[in-house]
């Protein structure tokens, strides 16, 4: 029984580290995406000022998609953190 408690603690600690890495990568990826979207939009406006309304519309559409990415990742991270599927699989494998 002691081995099972230690294994569960190991799974939770590894999951917490993994969730931290996942959230950091999602935040970094979103920030880089925002920067690229805005810089390319400004480049396009500088080259063809008459295309500004179309470019701004596209920028806001893609920015909305980019903004939803970290929230989706956050939902998956919270699922791993609070409803950890690995603990259930481990207990089923051990027959406990």
N, CA and C atoms as an extended XYZ file, in Angstrom:
288
Properties=species:S:1:pos:R:3:atomname:S:1:resname:S:1:resid:I:1 pbc="F F F"
N         0.822       -1.199        0.000 N   UNK     1
C         0.000        0.000        0.000 CA  UNK     1
C         0.864        1.260        0.000 C   UNK     1
N         2.025        1.189        0.641 N   UNK     2
C         2.936        2.328        0.690 CA  UNK     2
C         3.481        2.648       -0.696 C   UNK     2
N         3.714        1.620       -1.484 N   UNK     3
C         4.220        1.831       -2.832 CA  UNK     3
C         3.183        2.571       -3.674 C   UNK     3
N         1.928        2.229       -3.511 N   UNK     4
C         0.865        2.887       -4.266 CA  UNK     4
C         0.771        4.368       -3.914 C   UNK     4
N         0.877        4.700       -2.640 N   UNK     5
C         0.812        6.112       -2.229 CA  UNK     5
C         2.001        6.886       -2.786 C   UNK     5
N         3.164        6.270       -2.783 N   UNK     6
C         4.349        6.930       -3.336 CA  UNK     6
C         4.208        7.111       -4.840 C   UNK     6
N         3.662        6.107       -5.504 N   UNK     7
C         3.486        6.206       -6.953 CA  UNK     7
C         2.463        7.282       -7.314 C   UNK     7
N         1.398        7.374       -6.538 N   UNK     8
C         0.391        8.415       -6.783 CA  UNK     8
C         0.997        9.800       -6.568 C   UNK     8
N         1.803        9.946       -5.524 N   UNK     9
C         2.468       11.227       -5.281 CA  UNK     9
C         3.411       11.564       -6.424 C   UNK     9
N         4.121       10.563       -6.946 N   UNK    10
C         5.010       10.805       -8.087 CA  UNK    10
C         4.227       11.236       -9.319 C   UNK    10
N         3.080       10.604       -9.541 N   UNK    11
C         2.262       10.967      -10.701 CA  UNK    11
C         1.756       12.400      -10.564 C   UNK    11
N         1.284       12.778       -9.379 N   UNK    12
C         0.795       14.143       -9.185 CA  UNK    12
C         1.908       15.171       -9.316 C   UNK    12
N         3.093       14.864       -8.807 N   UNK    13
C         4.189       15.831       -8.918 CA  UNK    13
C         4.645       15.975      -10.365 C   UNK    13
N         4.729       14.866      -11.104 N   UNK    14
C         5.112       14.954      -12.511 CA  UNK    14
C         4.041       15.676      -13.329 C   UNK    14
N         2.787       15.447      -12.983 N   UNK    15
C         1.701       16.130      -13.683 CA  UNK    15
C         1.745       17.630      -13.418 C   UNK    15
N         2.036       18.030      -12.192 N   UNK    16
C         2.122       19.455      -11.870 CA  UNK    16
C         3.254       20.129      -12.642 C   UNK    16
N         4.383       19.455      -12.751 N   UNK    17
C         5.497       20.011      -13.527 CA  UNK    17
C         5.116       20.103      -15.002 C   UNK    17
N         4.479       19.053      -15.512 N   UNK    18
C         4.053       19.061      -16.912 CA  UNK    18
C         3.046       20.153      -17.212 C   UNK    18
N         2.110       20.367      -16.291 N   UNK    19
C         1.112       21.428      -16.473 CA  UNK    19
C         1.793       22.794      -16.487 C   UNK    19
N         2.778       22.990      -15.636 N   UNK    20
C         3.510       24.259      -15.641 CA  UNK    20
C         4.213       24.503      -16.958 C   UNK    20
N         4.842       23.468      -17.488 N   UNK    21
C         5.534       23.600      -18.778 CA  UNK    21
C         4.525       23.864      -19.905 C   UNK    21
N         3.395       23.163      -19.868 N   UNK    22
C         2.367       23.347      -20.896 CA  UNK    22
C         1.830       24.776      -20.886 C   UNK    22
N         1.531       25.299      -19.697 N   UNK    23
C         0.998       26.659      -19.610 CA  UNK    23
C         2.033       27.705      -20.021 C   UNK    23
N         3.290       27.479      -19.669 N   UNK    24
C         4.342       28.409      -20.080 CA  UNK    24
C         4.498       28.407      -21.596 C   UNK    24
N         4.455       27.224      -22.206 N   UNK    25
C         4.587       27.135      -23.660 CA  UNK    25
C         3.383       27.771      -24.358 C   UNK    25
N         2.188       27.595      -23.796 N   UNK    26
C         0.997       28.201      -24.395 CA  UNK    26
C         1.064       29.721      -24.322 C   UNK    26
N         1.497       30.242      -23.187 N   UNK    27
C         1.631       31.696      -23.063 CA  UNK    27
C         2.684       32.265      -23.994 C   UNK    27
N         3.814       31.577      -24.085 N   UNK    28
C         4.877       32.036      -24.975 CA  UNK    28
C         4.450       31.955      -26.430 C   UNK    28
N         3.799       30.852      -26.795 N   UNK    29
C         3.339       30.710      -28.173 CA  UNK    29
C         2.302       31.752      -28.545 C   UNK    29
N         1.421       32.060      -27.627 N   UNK    30
C         0.409       33.080      -27.889 CA  UNK    30
C         1.046       34.460      -28.042 C   UNK    30
N         2.005       34.757      -27.205 N   UNK    31
C         2.675       36.056      -27.296 CA  UNK    31
C         3.436       36.194      -28.607 C   UNK    31
N         4.117       35.140      -29.015 N   UNK    32
C         4.833       35.184      -30.294 CA  UNK    32
C         3.845       35.309      -31.446 C   UNK    32
N         2.735       34.586      -31.358 N   UNK    33
C         1.713       34.673      -32.398 CA  UNK    33
C         1.125       36.066      -32.521 C   UNK    33
N         0.815       36.679      -31.386 N   UNK    34
C         0.297       38.051      -31.391 CA  UNK    34
C         1.304       38.990      -32.045 C   UNK    34
N         2.554       38.857      -31.684 N   UNK    35
C         3.588       39.721      -32.260 CA  UNK    35
C         3.697       39.565      -33.765 C   UNK    35
N         3.665       38.317      -34.234 N   UNK    36
C         3.760       38.085      -35.673 CA  UNK    36
C         2.533       38.593      -36.413 C   UNK    36
N         1.361       38.353      -35.855 N   UNK    37
C         0.128       38.821      -36.505 CA  UNK    37
C         0.144       40.341      -36.641 C   UNK    37
N         0.472       41.025      -35.555 N   UNK    38
C         0.453       42.498      -35.587 CA  UNK    38
C         1.559       43.055      -36.478 C   UNK    38
N         2.752       42.466      -36.431 N   UNK    39
C         3.843       43.000      -37.249 CA  UNK    39
C         3.569       42.807      -38.736 C   UNK    39
N         3.022       41.656      -39.103 N   UNK    40
C         2.726       41.426      -40.524 CA  UNK    40
C         1.571       42.307      -41.002 C   UNK    40
N         0.623       42.579      -40.123 N   UNK    41
C        -0.462       43.490      -40.492 CA  UNK    41
C         0.082       44.896      -40.721 C   UNK    41
N         0.955       45.346      -39.841 N   UNK    42
C         1.545       46.683      -40.019 CA  UNK    42
C         2.411       46.746      -41.273 C   UNK    42
N         3.123       45.664      -41.580 N   UNK    43
C         3.897       45.627      -42.817 CA  UNK    43
C         2.987       45.758      -44.034 C   UNK    43
N         1.879       45.027      -44.006 N   UNK    44
C         0.944       45.087      -45.122 CA  UNK    44
C         0.317       46.458      -45.279 C   UNK    44
N        -0.021       47.094      -44.170 N   UNK    45
C        -0.602       48.436      -44.219 CA  UNK    45
C         0.425       49.440      -44.736 C   UNK    45
N         1.697       49.264      -44.346 N   UNK    46
C         2.738       50.176      -44.823 CA  UNK    46
C         2.949       50.030      -46.327 C   UNK    46
N         2.803       48.819      -46.837 N   UNK    47
C         2.995       48.609      -48.275 CA  UNK    47
C         1.797       49.074      -49.095 C   UNK    47
N         0.590       48.775      -48.596 N   UNK    48
C        -0.626       49.150      -49.319 CA  UNK    48
C        -1.629       49.749      -48.335 C   UNK    48
N        -1.555       51.052      -48.125 N   UNK    49
C        -2.450       51.691      -47.149 CA  UNK    49
C        -3.931       51.548      -47.481 C   UNK    49
N        -4.262       51.375      -48.749 N   UNK    50
C        -5.672       51.243      -49.118 CA  UNK    50
C        -6.263       49.902      -48.686 C   UNK    50
N        -5.432       48.951      -48.331 N   UNK    51
C        -5.895       47.636      -47.871 CA  UNK    51
C        -6.083       47.585      -46.348 C   UNK    51
N        -5.962       48.729      -45.688 N   UNK    52
C        -6.033       48.754      -44.227 CA  UNK    52
C        -7.304       48.121      -43.661 C   UNK    52
N        -8.508       48.432      -44.147 N   UNK    53
C        -9.703       47.816      -43.546 CA  UNK    53
C        -9.723       46.288      -43.659 C   UNK    53
N        -9.337       45.769      -44.814 N   UNK    54
C        -9.330       44.314      -44.998 CA  UNK    54
C        -8.268       43.661      -44.122 C   UNK    54
N        -7.109       44.284      -44.045 N   UNK    55
C        -6.030       43.722      -43.227 CA  UNK    55
C        -6.374       43.763      -41.736 C   UNK    55
N        -7.004       44.843      -41.309 N   UNK    56
C        -7.379       44.934      -39.894 CA  UNK    56
C        -8.446       43.896      -39.548 C   UNK    56
N        -9.388       43.673      -40.463 N   UNK    57
C       -10.409       42.651      -40.226 CA  UNK    57
C        -9.771       41.280      -40.088 C   UNK    57
N        -8.873       40.960      -41.008 N   UNK    58
C        -8.167       39.680      -40.923 CA  UNK    58
C        -7.345       39.577      -39.642 C   UNK    58
N        -6.703       40.681      -39.259 N   UNK    59
C        -5.891       40.656      -38.050 CA  UNK    59
C        -6.751       40.329      -36.834 C   UNK    59
N        -7.921       40.947      -36.734 N   UNK    60
C        -8.764       40.696      -35.564 CA  UNK    60
C        -9.340       39.286      -35.565 C   UNK    60
N        -9.638       38.748      -36.734 N   UNK    61
C       -10.117       37.362      -36.798 CA  UNK    61
C        -9.029       36.414      -36.327 C   UNK    61
N        -7.824       36.562      -36.866 N   UNK    62
C        -6.736       35.671      -36.481 CA  UNK    62
C        -6.273       35.925      -35.052 C   UNK    62
N        -6.383       37.147      -34.583 N   UNK    63
C        -6.038       37.430      -33.191 CA  UNK    63
C        -7.017       36.747      -32.243 C   UNK    63
N        -8.290       36.703      -32.618 N   UNK    64
C        -9.266       35.982      -31.802 CA  UNK    64
C        -8.967       34.499      -31.745 C   UNK    64
N        -8.582       33.933      -32.879 N   UNK    65
C        -8.195       32.521      -32.887 CA  UNK    65
C        -6.942       32.291      -32.037 C   UNK    65
N        -6.006       33.213      -32.134 N   UNK    66
C        -4.777       33.076      -31.352 CA  UNK    66
C        -5.057       33.238      -29.860 C   UNK    66
N        -6.013       34.074      -29.519 N   UNK    67
C        -6.345       34.308      -28.114 CA  UNK    67
C        -7.059       33.101      -27.501 C   UNK    67
N        -7.782       32.348      -28.311 N   UNK    68
C        -8.495       31.190      -27.768 CA  UNK    68
C        -7.560       30.026      -27.467 C   UNK    68
N        -6.419       29.979      -28.104 N   UNK    69
C        -5.480       28.870      -27.920 CA  UNK    69
C        -5.041       28.667      -26.469 C   UNK    69
N        -4.595       29.706      -25.739 N   UNK    70
C        -4.192       29.474      -24.347 CA  UNK    70
C        -5.341       29.026      -23.453 C   UNK    70
N        -6.565       29.458      -23.747 N   UNK    71
C        -7.699       29.043      -22.919 CA  UNK    71
C        -8.035       27.569      -23.131 C   UNK    71
N        -7.893       27.108      -24.356 N   UNK    72
C        -8.091       25.686      -24.622 CA  UNK    72
C        -7.015       24.872      -23.920 C   UNK    72
N        -5.795       25.329      -23.987 N   UNK    73
C        -4.685       24.648      -23.303 CA  UNK    73
C        -4.892       24.689      -21.796 C   UNK    73
N        -5.399       25.797      -21.275 N   UNK    74
C        -5.683       25.896      -19.844 CA  UNK    74
C        -6.722       24.871      -19.421 C   UNK    74
N        -7.745       24.666      -20.250 N   UNK    75
C        -8.771       23.667      -19.925 CA  UNK    75
C        -8.171       22.269      -19.862 C   UNK    75
N        -7.319       21.931      -20.827 N   UNK    76
C        -6.665       20.625      -20.789 CA  UNK    76
C        -5.737       20.496      -19.590 C   UNK    76
N        -5.034       21.562      -19.261 N   UNK    77
C        -4.119       21.523      -18.121 CA  UNK    77
C        -4.876       21.325      -16.810 C   UNK    77
N        -6.013       21.987      -16.660 N   UNK    78
C        -6.805       21.813      -15.442 CA  UNK    78
C        -7.397       20.403      -15.370 C   UNK    78
N        -7.726       19.846      -16.528 N   UNK    79
C        -8.223       18.464      -16.540 CA  UNK    79
C        -7.140       17.509      -16.057 C   UNK    79
N        -5.916       17.697      -16.555 N   UNK    80
C        -4.821       16.846      -16.103 CA  UNK    80
C        -4.524       17.053      -14.626 C   UNK    80
N        -4.682       18.274      -14.153 N   UNK    81
C        -4.327       18.577      -12.771 CA  UNK    81
C        -5.365       18.072      -11.776 C   UNK    81
N        -6.648       18.266      -12.072 N   UNK    82
C        -7.677       17.945      -11.084 CA  UNK    82
C        -8.395       16.621      -11.336 C   UNK    82
N        -8.468       16.172      -12.558 N   UNK    83
C        -9.096       14.884      -12.866 CA  UNK    83
C        -8.040       14.021      -13.546 C   UNK    83
N        -6.987       13.759      -12.839 N   UNK    84
C        -5.803       13.111      -13.404 CA  UNK    84
C        -6.126       11.699      -13.891 C   UNK    84
N        -6.070       11.469      -15.207 N   UNK    85
C        -6.392       10.136      -15.723 CA  UNK    85
C        -5.290        9.121      -15.458 C   UNK    85
N        -4.085        9.586      -15.161 N   UNK    86
C        -2.969        8.676      -14.960 CA  UNK    86
C        -3.069        7.922      -13.638 C   UNK    86
N        -3.682        8.544      -12.634 N   UNK    87
C        -3.838        7.880      -11.348 CA  UNK    87
C        -4.806        6.709      -11.479 C   UNK    87
N        -5.901        6.914      -12.193 N   UNK    88
C        -6.865        5.837      -12.408 CA  UNK    88
C        -6.263        4.690      -13.200 C   UNK    88
N        -5.459        5.025      -14.203 N   UNK    89
C        -4.813        3.977      -14.999 CA  UNK    89
C        -3.806        3.203      -14.165 C   UNK    89
N        -3.087        3.891      -13.295 N   UNK    90
C        -2.103        3.219      -12.458 CA  UNK    90
C        -2.769        2.311      -11.441 C   UNK    90
N        -3.834        2.777      -10.812 N   UNK    91
C        -4.519        1.935       -9.826 CA  UNK    91
C        -5.184        0.729      -10.485 C   UNK    91
N        -5.690        0.930      -11.717 N   UNK    92
C        -6.278       -0.193      -12.436 CA  UNK    92
C        -5.212       -1.209      -12.829 C   UNK    92
N        -4.040       -0.732      -13.212 N   UNK    93
C        -2.955       -1.630      -13.596 CA  UNK    93
C        -2.435       -2.426      -12.406 C   UNK    93
N        -2.413       -1.793      -11.233 N   UNK    94
C        -1.945       -2.474      -10.027 CA  UNK    94
C        -3.017       -3.346       -9.391 C   UNK    94
N        -4.254       -3.127       -9.802 N   UNK    95
C        -5.353       -3.904       -9.232 CA  UNK    95
C        -5.741       -3.457       -7.824 C   UNK    95
N        -5.419       -2.201       -7.516 N   UNK    96
C        -5.719       -1.694       -6.172 CA  UNK    96
C        -7.092       -1.074       -6.123 C   UNK    96
